[in-house]
Amino acid sequence: MVTRIRGNNQALGCVTARIAQAGNGPHPTTFVYNGNTYRRAQKVVKVTPSAANTTANYPITLYTTVPELSGMLASGLKLMKVRDGVPLSGNIAPADAELGATTFTDAIGTKDYFDYTSTFTTGFSQFILAEPINVLPVTLPIFQAVPVNNKFIKLACLTEHE
């Protein structure tokens, strides 16, 4: 199973979901959305209803496996809808995407997958899992690494502008 739509507020007709891009782990590029930097999982799911619909309100669930999210914090990912044709690297304008309030379920112990559910209200498109990249604004004017007895490394640093 790739995705599930249940509880929509309008008839959608036949809905097609396909994996537009597959792969394991994070995609090598990052993107900026609303001033925040994210990286995304390589998997991209394209969802298309048989009748064009830009006003449906629908909860959508995206399913992933452990290998698809290797190197990422599964519980920290957010489901994001990005308008068709918008590149998934560089800057993504707020008008071109919607970051959903995401519910995460870890079913690895029983069903071998993770699932992510969000409700969207602006039609259908491509869906990705996005992980915020938190950068701390710290300046390190001094950073030293010194070997100790050829067994350990002693780190010393001085920080400014924390």
DSSP file with accessible surface (Angstrom, degrees, kcal/mol):
  #  RESIDUE AA STRUCTURE BP1 BP2  ACC     N-H-->O    O-->H-N    N-H-->O    O-->H-N    TCO  KAPPA ALPHA  PHI   PSI    X-CA   Y-CA   Z-CA
    1    1 A M              0   0  168      0, 0.0     3,-0.1     0, 0.0    62,-0.0   0.000 360.0 360.0 360.0 136.4    0.0    0.0    0.0
    2    2 A V        -     0   0   40      1,-0.4    61,-2.3    15,-0.1     2,-0.3   0.837 360.0 -16.1 -98.2 -48.0    1.3    3.4   -0.9
    3    3 A T  E     -A   62   0A  23     59,-0.2    -1,-0.4    14,-0.1     2,-0.3  -0.962  51.6-146.3-154.5 166.5   -1.3    5.8    0.5
    4    4 A R  E     -A   61   0A  87     57,-1.9    57,-2.7    -2,-0.3     2,-0.5  -0.995   3.4-165.8-142.7 137.4   -4.9    5.9    1.8
    5    5 A I  E     +A   60   0A  38     -2,-0.3     2,-0.3    55,-0.2    55,-0.2  -0.993  23.6 157.5-121.7 123.5   -7.5    8.7    1.6
    6    6 A R        +     0   0  160     53,-1.3    -2,-0.1    -2,-0.5     0, 0.0  -0.991  52.5  28.6-148.3 137.9  -10.5    8.3    3.9
    7    7 A G  S    S+     0   0   65     -2,-0.3    -1,-0.1     1,-0.2    53,-0.1   0.692  71.3 166.1  89.2  20.0  -13.0   10.8    5.3
    8    8 A N        -     0   0   54     50,-0.1    50,-0.2     1,-0.1    -1,-0.2  -0.318  38.6-135.0 -68.7 155.3  -12.9   13.3    2.4
    9    9 A N  S    S+     0   0   93     48,-2.1     2,-0.3     2,-0.1    -1,-0.1   0.454  83.1  42.1 -92.8  -1.3  -15.7   15.9    2.3
   10   10 A Q  S    S-     0   0   71     47,-0.3     2,-0.2     0, 0.0    -2,-0.1  -0.977  93.5 -93.5-140.7 155.7  -16.5   15.5   -1.4
   11   11 A A        -     0   0   96     -2,-0.3    -2,-0.1     1,-0.1    45,-0.0  -0.501  36.5-176.9 -67.6 131.6  -16.8   12.7   -4.0
   12   12 A L        -     0   0   13      1,-0.3    39,-0.8    -2,-0.2    38,-0.6   0.518  20.2-148.1-108.3 -10.7  -13.4   12.2   -5.6
   13   13 A G        -     0   0   59     37,-0.1     2,-0.4    36,-0.1    -1,-0.3  -0.371  64.1  -8.2  70.2-155.3  -14.2    9.5   -8.1
   14   14 A C  S    S-     0   0   90     35,-0.1    36,-2.2    -2,-0.1     2,-0.5  -0.594  72.9-158.4 -76.1 128.7  -11.3    7.1   -8.9
   15   15 A V  E     -D   49   0B  53     -2,-0.4     2,-0.5    34,-0.3    -2,-0.1  -0.938   0.8-156.0-113.4 130.6   -8.1    8.3   -7.3
   16   16 A T  E     -D   48   0B  80     32,-3.3    32,-3.0    -2,-0.5     2,-0.4  -0.901   8.6-174.0-107.7 131.9   -4.7    7.1   -8.6
   17   17 A A  E     +D   47   0B  39     -2,-0.5     2,-0.3    30,-0.2    30,-0.2  -0.993  11.5 168.3-122.8 131.4   -1.6    7.1   -6.4
   18   18 A R  E     -D   46   0B 139     28,-2.3    28,-2.9    -2,-0.4     2,-0.9  -0.980  41.7-110.2-140.0 152.9    1.8    6.3   -7.8
   19   19 A I  E     -D   45   0B  73     -2,-0.3    26,-0.2    26,-0.2     3,-0.2  -0.755  31.3-178.1 -82.8 108.9    5.3    6.5   -6.7
   20   20 A A  E    S+     0   0B  48     24,-2.2     2,-0.3    -2,-0.9    25,-0.2   0.760  74.7  15.3 -79.5 -29.0    6.8    9.2   -8.8
   21   21 A Q  E    S-D   44   0B  64     23,-1.5    23,-2.5    -3,-0.1    -1,-0.3  -0.969  73.1-168.3-146.9 131.9   10.3    8.8   -7.3
   22   22 A A        +     0   0   69     -2,-0.3     2,-0.2    21,-0.2    23,-0.0  -0.680  25.1 114.6-113.6 170.0   11.6    6.0   -5.3
   23   23 A G        -     0   0   23     -2,-0.2     2,-0.4     4,-0.0    20,-0.3  -0.759  52.9 -92.5 148.8 167.4   14.7    5.5   -3.2
   24   24 A N  S    S-     0   0   94     -2,-0.2    44,-0.3    18,-0.1    45,-0.2  -0.899  77.7  -0.4-112.9 140.7   16.0    5.0    0.3
   25   25 A G  S    S-     0   0    2     43,-0.6    17,-1.9    42,-0.6    18,-0.2  -0.211 103.3 -22.9  82.2-171.5   17.1    7.6    2.8
   26   26 A P  E     -E   41   0B  37      0, 0.0    15,-0.3     0, 0.0    -2,-0.1  -0.401  64.8-111.7 -75.6 148.6   17.2   11.4    2.4
   27   27 A H  E     -     0   0B  40     13,-3.4    13,-0.2     2,-0.1    -2,-0.0  -0.519  30.0-120.4 -70.1 146.3   17.4   13.1   -1.0
   28   28 A P  E    S+     0   0B 116      0, 0.0     2,-0.2     0, 0.0    -1,-0.1   0.663  89.6  70.5 -70.3 -13.2   20.8   14.7   -1.4
   29   29 A T  E     -     0   0B  50     11,-0.1    11,-0.6    59,-0.1     2,-0.3  -0.648  67.9-148.1-101.7 162.1   19.3   18.2   -1.9
   30   30 A T  E     -E   39   0B  67     -2,-0.2    60,-1.7     9,-0.2     2,-0.3  -0.742   8.7-155.5-116.0 168.9   17.6   20.5    0.6
   31   31 A F  E     -Ef  38  90B   1      7,-2.4     7,-3.0    -2,-0.3     2,-0.5  -0.969  12.0-130.9-143.2 158.8   14.8   23.0    0.1
   32   32 A V  E     +Ef  37  91B  42     58,-2.6    60,-3.1    -2,-0.3     2,-0.4  -0.946  24.6 174.5-112.7 130.9   13.6   26.2    1.9
   33   33 A Y  E >  S-Ef  36  92B  20      3,-2.6     3,-2.0    -2,-0.5    60,-0.1  -0.990  72.4 -12.1-137.7 125.0   10.0   26.6    2.8
   34   34 A N  T 3  S-     0   0  101     58,-0.5     3,-0.1    -2,-0.4    -1,-0.1   0.862 129.2 -54.4  53.0  37.6    8.7   29.6    4.8
   35   35 A G  T 3  S+     0   0   66      1,-0.2     2,-0.4     0, 0.0    -1,-0.3   0.451 116.5 109.9  81.6  -0.8   12.2   30.5    5.8
   36   36 A N  E <   -E   33   0B  89     -3,-2.0    -3,-2.6    98,-0.0     2,-0.4  -0.862  64.2-129.2-109.7 145.9   13.1   27.1    7.2
   37   37 A T  E     +E   32   0B  53     96,-0.4    96,-3.0    -2,-0.4     2,-0.3  -0.764  31.2 175.2 -95.7 136.3   15.5   24.6    5.6
   38   38 A Y  E     -EG  31 132B  18     -7,-3.0    -7,-2.4    -2,-0.4     2,-0.3  -0.911  22.5-151.6-132.1 157.8   14.3   21.0    5.1
   39   39 A R  E     -EG  30 131B  69     92,-2.2    92,-3.3    -2,-0.3     2,-0.3  -0.891  23.1-146.8-120.2 160.3   15.6   17.8    3.6
   40   40 A R  E     - G   0 130B   7    -11,-0.6   -13,-3.4    -2,-0.3    90,-0.2  -0.882  18.2-104.1-126.8 158.0   13.2   15.2    2.2
   41   41 A A  E     -E   26   0B   3     88,-2.2    88,-0.2    -2,-0.3    28,-0.1  -0.422  36.8-118.7 -69.2 154.9   12.9   11.5    1.8
   42   42 A Q  S    S+     0   0   49    -17,-1.9     2,-0.2    26,-0.4   -18,-0.1   0.830  87.1  97.6 -68.2 -28.7   13.6   10.3   -1.7
   43   43 A K        -     0   0   12    -20,-0.3    86,-0.5    25,-0.3     2,-0.4  -0.405  52.1-175.9 -67.3 129.0   10.1    8.8   -2.1
   44   44 A V  E     -D   21   0B   3    -23,-2.5   -24,-2.2    -2,-0.2   -23,-1.5  -0.997   8.2-158.9-125.4 126.8    7.6   11.1   -3.9
   45   45 A V  E     -DH  19 127B   1     82,-2.4    82,-3.1    -2,-0.4     2,-0.5  -0.933   2.8-155.7-110.8 126.2    4.0   10.0   -4.2
   46   46 A K  E     -DH  18 126B  32    -28,-2.9   -28,-2.3    -2,-0.5     2,-0.5  -0.884  10.1-168.0-101.7 125.2    1.8   11.6   -6.9
   47   47 A V  E     +D   17   0B   0     78,-2.5   -30,-0.2    -2,-0.5    -2,-0.0  -0.970   8.6 175.1-119.0 127.9   -2.0   11.5   -6.2
   48   48 A T  E     -D   16   0B  62    -32,-3.0   -32,-3.3    -2,-0.5     2,-0.2  -0.983  18.8-148.5-136.3 121.7   -4.5   12.3   -8.9
   49   49 A P  E     -D   15   0B  16      0, 0.0   -34,-0.3     0, 0.0   -36,-0.1  -0.530  27.0-120.4 -81.0 156.6   -8.3   12.1   -8.7
   50   50 A S  S    S+     0   0   87    -36,-2.2     2,-0.5   -38,-0.6   -37,-0.1   0.843 104.2  47.8 -66.8 -32.2  -10.2   11.2  -11.9
   51   51 A A  S    S-     0   0   58    -39,-0.8    -1,-0.1   -37,-0.2     0, 0.0  -0.940 101.9-109.1-109.3 129.3  -12.1   14.6  -11.7
   52   52 A A        +     0   0  107     -2,-0.5     2,-0.4    -4,-0.1    -2,-0.1  -0.306  43.5 178.2 -56.1 133.8  -10.0   17.7  -11.1
   53   53 A N        +     0   0   25      1,-0.1    71,-0.5    -4,-0.1    -1,-0.0  -0.919  21.6 166.2-146.5 114.5  -10.8   18.9   -7.6
   54   54 A T  S    S+     0   0  110     -2,-0.4    -1,-0.1    69,-0.2    -2,-0.0   0.409  78.5  49.6-107.6   0.0   -9.1   21.9   -5.9
   55   55 A T  S    S+     0   0   87     67,-0.2    -1,-0.1     2,-0.0    67,-0.1   0.396  73.7 125.4-121.3   2.7  -11.4   22.3   -3.0
   56   56 A A        -     0   0    0      1,-0.1    67,-0.8   -48,-0.0     2,-0.6  -0.350  49.2-146.6 -65.7 142.8  -11.7   18.9   -1.4
   57   57 A N        +     0   0   63     65,-0.1   -48,-2.1    64,-0.1   -47,-0.3  -0.961  35.3 159.0-107.3 119.4  -10.8   18.5    2.3
   58   58 A Y  E     - B   0 120A   0     62,-2.4    62,-2.5    -2,-0.6     2,-0.4  -0.998  41.3-133.3-148.4 138.8   -9.2   15.1    2.8
   59   59 A P  E     - B   0 119A  32      0, 0.0   -53,-1.3     0, 0.0     2,-0.4  -0.794  30.1-168.0 -86.4 133.4   -7.0   13.2    5.2
   60   60 A I  E     -AB   5 118A   3     58,-2.8    58,-1.9    -2,-0.4     2,-0.5  -0.970   9.3-156.2-124.3 139.6   -4.3   11.4    3.4
   61   61 A T  E     -AB   4 117A   4    -57,-2.7   -57,-1.9    -2,-0.4     2,-0.5  -0.970   4.3-160.3-116.2 131.1   -2.0    8.7    4.9
   62   62 A L  E     -AB   3 116A   4     54,-2.6    54,-2.0    -2,-0.5     2,-0.4  -0.942   9.9-150.4-110.3 131.2    1.4    8.0    3.3
   63   63 A Y  E     + B   0 115A  14    -61,-2.3     2,-0.3    -2,-0.5    52,-0.2  -0.836  18.6 173.7-104.5 139.3    3.1    4.6    4.1
   64   64 A T  E     - B   0 114A   2     50,-2.4    50,-2.8    -2,-0.4     2,-0.2  -0.950  21.9-131.9-139.1 161.9    6.9    4.1    4.3
   65   65 A T     >  -     0   0   55     -2,-0.3     4,-0.8    48,-0.2    48,-0.1  -0.636  33.1-104.0-106.3 168.4    9.3    1.4    5.2
   66   66 A V  T >4 S+     0   0   70      1,-0.2     3,-1.3    -2,-0.2     4,-0.2   0.933 119.7  51.7 -59.3 -48.3   12.4    1.5    7.4
   67   67 A P  G >4 S+     0   0   69      0, 0.0     3,-1.4     0, 0.0   -42,-0.6   0.887 102.8  59.9 -60.2 -33.6   14.8    1.5    4.4
   68   68 A E  G 34 S+     0   0   27    -44,-0.3   -43,-0.6     1,-0.3   -26,-0.4   0.773 114.2  37.0 -63.8 -23.4   13.0    4.3    2.7
   69   69 A L  G X< S+     0   0    7     -3,-1.3     3,-2.0    -4,-0.8    -1,-0.3   0.180  81.7 146.9-113.2  16.4   13.7    6.5    5.8
   70   70 A S  T <  S+     0   0   61     -3,-1.4     3,-0.1     1,-0.3    -5,-0.0  -0.252  72.3  19.7 -57.6 136.0   17.2    5.3    6.6
   71   71 A G  T 3  S+     0   0   65      1,-0.3     2,-0.3   -46,-0.2    -1,-0.3   0.537 109.1  97.4  82.3   6.4   19.3    8.1    8.0
   72   72 A M  S <  S-     0   0   22     -3,-2.0     2,-1.0   -46,-0.0    -1,-0.3  -0.896  82.7-111.2-124.2 156.4   16.3   10.2    9.0
   73   73 A L    >   -     0   0  107     -2,-0.3     3,-1.8     1,-0.2     4,-0.4  -0.753  29.6-161.8 -87.1 100.5   14.4   10.6   12.2
   74   74 A A  G >  S+     0   0   15     -2,-1.0     3,-1.2     1,-0.3    -1,-0.2   0.874  86.5  51.8 -54.7 -41.7   11.1    8.9   11.4
   75   75 A S  G 3  S+     0   0   74      1,-0.2    -1,-0.3    -3,-0.1    29,-0.1   0.639 106.3  56.2 -74.6  -9.9    9.1   10.5   14.2
   76   76 A G  G <  S+     0   0   25     -3,-1.8    -1,-0.2     2,-0.0    -2,-0.2   0.416  82.4 110.1-101.3   2.6   10.3   14.0   13.2
   77   77 A L    <   -     0   0    3     -3,-1.2     2,-0.4    -4,-0.4    54,-0.2  -0.474  51.7-153.0 -82.7 150.9    9.0   14.0    9.6
   78   78 A K  E     -I  130   0B  85     52,-2.7    52,-3.2    -2,-0.1     2,-0.4  -0.955  18.5-120.5-121.6 141.3    6.1   16.1    8.3
   79   79 A L  E     -I  129   0B   1     -2,-0.4    21,-2.7    21,-0.2     2,-0.4  -0.659  35.2-171.9 -81.0 131.1    3.9   15.3    5.4
   80   80 A M  E     -IJ 128  99B   0     48,-2.7    48,-2.5    -2,-0.4     2,-0.5  -0.988  17.8-150.5-130.8 135.8    4.0   18.0    2.7
   81   81 A K  E     -IJ 127  98B  12     17,-2.6    17,-2.3    -2,-0.4     2,-0.4  -0.913  16.7-170.3-104.4 127.4    2.0   18.5   -0.4
   82   82 A V  E     -IJ 126  97B   0     44,-3.0    44,-2.0    -2,-0.5    15,-0.2  -0.978  28.6-107.9-122.1 130.8    3.8   20.3   -3.2
   83   83 A R    >   -     0   0  125     13,-3.3     3,-1.8    -2,-0.4    42,-0.1  -0.183  46.7 -91.3 -55.2 142.8    2.0   21.6   -6.3
   84   84 A D  T 3  S+     0   0   66     40,-0.3    -1,-0.1     1,-0.2   -38,-0.0  -0.236 111.0  23.3 -55.4 140.3    2.7   19.6   -9.5
   85   85 A G  T 3  S+     0   0   75      1,-0.3    -1,-0.2    -3,-0.1    -2,-0.1   0.283  88.2 125.7  86.4  -9.7    5.6   20.9  -11.5
   86   86 A V    <   -     0   0   12     -3,-1.8    -1,-0.3    10,-0.1     6,-0.1  -0.695  66.0-117.7 -83.9 126.3    7.3   22.7   -8.6
   87   87 A P        -     0   0   91      0, 0.0    -1,-0.1     0, 0.0    -3,-0.0  -0.355  13.4-137.0 -61.8 144.2   11.0   21.5   -8.2
   88   88 A L  S    S+     0   0   20    -57,-0.0     2,-0.3    -6,-0.0   -48,-0.1  -0.010  81.6  61.4 -95.7  29.2   11.6   19.8   -4.9
   89   89 A S  S    S+     0   0   54      2,-0.2   -58,-0.2   -50,-0.0     2,-0.2  -0.937  90.8  23.5-142.3 166.9   14.9   21.6   -4.2
   90   90 A G  E    S-f   31   0B  43    -60,-1.7   -58,-2.6    -2,-0.3     2,-0.4  -0.542 114.7 -10.1  78.0-142.1   15.9   25.2   -3.8
   91   91 A N  E     -f   32   0B 134    -60,-0.2     2,-0.5    -2,-0.2   -58,-0.2  -0.785  57.2-162.7 -96.4 134.0   13.1   27.5   -2.6
   92   92 A I  E     -f   33   0B   3    -60,-3.1   -58,-0.5    -2,-0.4     5,-0.1  -0.972  21.4-132.9-114.3 117.1    9.5   26.4   -2.4
   93   93 A A    >   -     0   0   44     -2,-0.5     3,-2.2   -60,-0.1     4,-0.4  -0.387  16.2-121.6 -68.5 143.5    7.0   29.3   -2.2
   94   94 A P  G >  S+     0   0   68      0, 0.0     3,-1.0     0, 0.0    -1,-0.1   0.833 114.1  60.2 -54.5 -30.1    4.3   29.0    0.4
   95   95 A A  G 3  S+     0   0   93      1,-0.2    -2,-0.0     3,-0.0     3,-0.0   0.706 104.8  50.4 -70.6 -16.9    1.7   29.3   -2.4
   96   96 A D  G <  S+     0   0   37     -3,-2.2   -13,-3.3   -13,-0.1     2,-0.3   0.419 115.7  30.3 -99.4  -2.5    3.2   26.2   -4.0
   97   97 A A  E <   -J   82   0B  10     -3,-1.0     2,-0.4    -4,-0.4   -15,-0.2  -0.966  55.2-150.7-152.0 165.5    3.1   23.9   -0.9
   98   98 A E  E     -J   81   0B  48    -17,-2.3   -17,-2.6    -2,-0.3     2,-0.7  -0.967  12.3-149.3-144.1 124.5    1.4   23.0    2.3
   99   99 A L  E     -J   80   0B  51     -2,-0.4   -19,-0.2   -19,-0.2     2,-0.1  -0.857  27.2-140.6 -94.8 116.0    3.1   21.5    5.3
  100  100 A G        -     0   0    6    -21,-2.7     2,-0.8    -2,-0.7   -21,-0.2  -0.446  18.4-110.9 -81.1 150.6    0.5   19.4    7.1
  101  101 A A        -     0   0   93     18,-0.3     2,-0.4    -2,-0.1    18,-0.4  -0.720  54.5-148.9 -71.6 109.3    0.0   18.9   10.8
  102  102 A T        -     0   0   23     -2,-0.8     2,-0.5    16,-0.1    16,-0.2  -0.744  22.4-156.7-103.3 133.6    1.2   15.3   10.8
  103  103 A T  E     -C  117   0A  90     14,-2.8    14,-2.3    -2,-0.4     2,-0.4  -0.917  19.0-155.0-101.4 125.7    0.2   12.3   12.9
  104  104 A F  E     -C  116   0A  59     -2,-0.5     2,-0.4    12,-0.2    12,-0.2  -0.855  10.1-171.5-105.3 134.4    3.0    9.7   13.0
  105  105 A T  E     -C  115   0A  63     10,-2.6    10,-2.4    -2,-0.4     2,-0.9  -0.993  12.3-153.4-126.1 126.4    2.3    6.0   13.6
  106  106 A D  E     +C  114   0A  97     -2,-0.4     3,-0.2     8,-0.2     8,-0.2  -0.851  27.1 159.4 -98.2 102.2    5.1    3.5   14.2
  107  107 A A    >>> +     0   0    9      6,-1.7     4,-3.6    -2,-0.9     5,-1.0   0.076  35.6 116.3-108.3  23.2    3.8    0.1   13.1
  108  108 A I  H 3>5S+     0   0   44      4,-0.3     4,-0.7     1,-0.2    -1,-0.1   0.894  72.9  53.6 -61.0 -39.8    7.2   -1.5   12.6
  109  109 A G  H 345S+     0   0   80     -3,-0.2    -1,-0.2     1,-0.2    -2,-0.1   0.798 126.1  19.9 -67.9 -25.0    6.7   -4.0   15.3
  110  110 A T  H <45S+     0   0  118     -3,-0.6    -2,-0.2     3,-0.2    -1,-0.2   0.754 140.5  14.7-115.1 -34.3    3.4   -5.3   13.9
  111  111 A K  H  <5S-     0   0  130     -4,-3.6    -3,-0.2     2,-0.2    -2,-0.1   0.345  91.0-118.6-129.8   2.4    3.1   -4.4   10.2
  112  112 A D  S  <<S+     0   0  119     -5,-1.0     2,-0.3    -4,-0.7    -4,-0.3   0.845  77.6  86.5  63.9  37.1    6.6   -3.3    9.1
  113  113 A Y        -     0   0   55     -6,-0.3    -6,-1.7   -48,-0.1     2,-0.3  -0.988  64.0-132.9-154.1 164.6    5.8    0.2    8.1
  114  114 A F  E     -BC  64 106A  20    -50,-2.8   -50,-2.4    -2,-0.3     2,-0.4  -0.881  24.6-157.0-107.7 151.2    5.5    3.8    9.4
  115  115 A D  E     -BC  63 105A  16    -10,-2.4   -10,-2.6    -2,-0.3     2,-0.4  -0.987   8.1-164.1-133.9 149.6    2.5    5.9    8.4
  116  116 A Y  E     -BC  62 104A   0    -54,-2.0   -54,-2.6    -2,-0.4     2,-0.4  -0.997   9.2-169.9-129.4 124.9    2.0    9.7    8.3
  117  117 A T  E     +BC  61 103A  32    -14,-2.3   -14,-2.8    -2,-0.4     2,-0.3  -0.967  12.9 158.8-123.8 133.9   -1.4   11.3    8.1
  118  118 A S  E     -B   60   0A   3    -58,-1.9   -58,-2.8    -2,-0.4     2,-0.5  -0.970  33.8-125.6-142.8 156.6   -2.3   15.0    7.5
  119  119 A T  E     -B   59   0A  75    -18,-0.4     2,-0.3    -2,-0.3   -18,-0.3  -0.911  27.7-171.5-106.4 131.6   -5.4   16.7    6.3
  120  120 A F  E     -B   58   0A   0    -62,-2.5   -62,-2.4    -2,-0.5     3,-0.1  -0.870  18.4-172.8-121.8 156.2   -5.2   19.0    3.3
  121  121 A T        +     0   0   70     -2,-0.3     3,-0.1   -64,-0.2   -64,-0.1   0.244  67.7  76.6-130.8  11.3   -7.7   21.4    1.7
  122  122 A T  S    S-     0   0   70      1,-0.4   -67,-0.2   -67,-0.1   -65,-0.1  -0.134  97.6 -95.0-123.7  40.2   -6.1   22.6   -1.5
  123  123 A G        -     0   0    3    -67,-0.8    -1,-0.4    -3,-0.1     2,-0.2  -0.331  56.6 -51.8  83.6-167.5   -6.5   19.8   -4.0
  124  124 A F        +     0   0   23    -71,-0.5   -40,-0.3    -3,-0.1     2,-0.2  -0.712  61.1 125.8-114.1 161.6   -4.1   17.0   -5.0
  125  125 A S        -     0   0    6     -2,-0.2   -78,-2.5   -42,-0.1     2,-0.3  -0.796  61.4 -28.6-172.4-144.0   -0.5   17.0   -6.1
  126  126 A Q  E     -HI  46  82B  27    -44,-2.0   -44,-3.0    -2,-0.2     2,-0.4  -0.771  54.0-152.0-100.8 143.0    2.8   15.4   -5.1
  127  127 A F  E     +HI  45  81B   2    -82,-3.1   -82,-2.4    -2,-0.3     2,-0.3  -0.942  17.1 171.5-120.7 138.2    3.5   14.4   -1.5
  128  128 A I  E     - I   0  80B   0    -48,-2.5   -48,-2.7    -2,-0.4     2,-0.5  -0.896  33.8-118.7-135.2 164.1    6.8   14.1    0.3
  129  129 A L  E     - I   0  79B   3    -86,-0.5   -88,-2.2    -2,-0.3     2,-0.4  -0.948  35.0-162.4-104.6 124.2    8.0   13.6    3.8
  130  130 A A  E     -GI  40  78B   0    -52,-3.2   -52,-2.7    -2,-0.5   -90,-0.2  -0.882  10.2-161.3-113.6 140.3   10.1   16.6    5.0
  131  131 A E  E     -G   39   0B  22    -92,-3.3   -92,-2.2    -2,-0.4   -54,-0.1  -0.978  22.5-126.1-120.1 121.6   12.5   16.8    7.9
  132  132 A P  E     -G   38   0B  48      0, 0.0     2,-0.7     0, 0.0   -94,-0.3  -0.404  14.5-142.9 -66.1 140.5   13.5   20.2    9.3
  133  133 A I        -     0   0   60    -96,-3.0     2,-0.7    -2,-0.1   -96,-0.4  -0.937  15.6-155.6-104.1 110.1   17.2   20.9    9.5
  134  134 A N        -     0   0  142     -2,-0.7     2,-0.5   -98,-0.1   -98,-0.0  -0.801   9.7-170.8 -92.7 117.4   17.8   22.8   12.7
  135  135 A V        -     0   0  116     -2,-0.7    -2,-0.0   -98,-0.0   -98,-0.0  -0.931  15.5-140.7-109.2 125.3   20.9   24.9   12.5
  136  136 A L        -     0   0  139     -2,-0.5     2,-2.1     1,-0.1    26,-0.0  -0.727  16.0-129.3 -85.2 130.0   22.1   26.5   15.8
  137  137 A P        +     0   0  102      0, 0.0     2,-0.4     0, 0.0    -1,-0.1  -0.508  56.2 142.7 -79.7  78.1   23.4   30.1   15.3
  138  138 A V        -     0   0   60     -2,-2.1     2,-0.5    24,-0.1    23,-0.2  -0.963  40.7-150.2-121.9 136.9   26.7   29.5   17.2
  139  139 A T  E     -K  160   0C  66     21,-2.6    21,-2.6    -2,-0.4     3,-0.1  -0.912   6.1-162.2-104.6 130.3   30.1   30.9   16.3
  140  140 A L  E     +     0   0C  86     -2,-0.5    19,-0.2    19,-0.2     3,-0.1  -0.827  16.0 170.8-112.3  91.1   33.1   28.8   17.3
  141  141 A P  E    S+     0   0C  62      0, 0.0     2,-0.4     0, 0.0    -1,-0.1   0.797  76.4  33.9 -70.8 -24.6   36.2   31.1   17.4
  142  142 A I  E     +K  158   0C  80     16,-1.0    16,-2.2    -3,-0.1     2,-0.3  -0.994  64.0 160.9-133.0 127.2   38.3   28.3   19.0
  143  143 A F  E     +K  157   0C 122     -2,-0.4     2,-0.4    14,-0.2    14,-0.2  -0.926  11.9 175.0-145.1 118.1   37.8   24.6   18.4
  144  144 A Q  E     -K  156   0C 113     12,-3.2    12,-2.5    -2,-0.3     2,-0.4  -0.972  17.8-165.0-128.2 142.6   40.6   22.1   19.2
  145  145 A A  E     -K  155   0C  61     -2,-0.4    10,-0.2    10,-0.2    -2,-0.0  -0.991  15.2-178.3-125.2 119.7   40.8   18.3   19.2
  146  146 A V  E     -K  154   0C  72      8,-2.7     8,-3.3    -2,-0.4     2,-0.1  -0.973  25.4-124.6-123.3 126.4   43.8   16.8   21.1
  147  147 A P  E     -K  153   0C  90      0, 0.0     2,-0.5     0, 0.0     6,-0.2  -0.436  20.9-156.4 -68.1 143.1   44.6   13.1   21.3
  148  148 A V  E >> S-K  152   0C  55      4,-2.8     3,-2.2    -2,-0.1     4,-2.0  -0.968  70.3 -28.8-124.2 114.3   44.8   11.6   24.8
  149  149 A N  T 34 S-     0   0  136     -2,-0.5    -1,-0.1     1,-0.3     4,-0.1   0.779 104.5 -79.1  53.6  29.7   46.9    8.4   25.3
  150  150 A N  T 34 S+     0   0  161      2,-0.2    -1,-0.3     1,-0.1     3,-0.1   0.745 127.8  79.6  53.0  22.6   46.1    7.4   21.7
  151  151 A K  T <4 S+     0   0  171     -3,-2.2     2,-0.3     1,-0.3    -2,-0.2   0.614  91.9  27.2-124.0 -30.5   42.7    6.2   23.0
  152  152 A F  E  <  -K  148   0C 139     -4,-2.0    -4,-2.8    -6,-0.0     2,-0.4  -0.836  63.0-133.2-131.7 168.7   40.6    9.3   23.3
  153  153 A I  E     -K  147   0C 120     -2,-0.3     2,-0.6    -6,-0.2    -8,-0.0  -0.995  16.1-148.3-127.2 126.0   40.2   12.8   21.8
  154  154 A K  E     -K  146   0C 140     -8,-3.3    -8,-2.7    -2,-0.4     2,-0.4  -0.838  14.0-156.7 -94.0 123.4   39.8   15.8   24.1
  155  155 A L  E     +K  145   0C 113     -2,-0.6     2,-0.4   -10,-0.2   -10,-0.2  -0.862  12.8 179.3-101.2 137.2   37.6   18.5   22.5
  156  156 A A  E     +K  144   0C  40    -12,-2.5   -12,-3.2    -2,-0.4     2,-0.3  -0.999   8.5 164.4-135.5 135.0   37.9   22.1   23.6
  157  157 A C  E     -K  143   0C  78     -2,-0.4     2,-0.4   -14,-0.2   -14,-0.2  -0.987  27.8-147.6-148.1 159.4   35.9   25.0   22.2
  158  158 A L  E     -K  142   0C  86    -16,-2.2   -16,-1.0    -2,-0.3     2,-0.3  -0.996  23.0-155.4-125.9 129.6   34.9   28.6   22.9
  159  159 A T  E     -     0   0C  49     -2,-0.4     2,-0.3   -19,-0.2   -19,-0.2  -0.822  12.3-178.8-110.2 151.1   31.5   29.8   21.7
  160  160 A E  E     +K  139   0C  87    -21,-2.6   -21,-2.6    -2,-0.3    -2,-0.0  -0.964  63.6  21.9-137.5 154.9   30.2   33.2   20.8
  161  161 A H              0   0  144     -2,-0.3    -1,-0.1   -23,-0.2   -21,-0.0   0.918 360.0 360.0  57.7  50.4   26.8   34.5   19.7
  162  162 A E              0   0  165    -24,-0.1   -24,-0.1    -3,-0.1    -1,-0.1  -0.462 360.0 360.0 -81.7 360.0   24.8   31.6   21.0
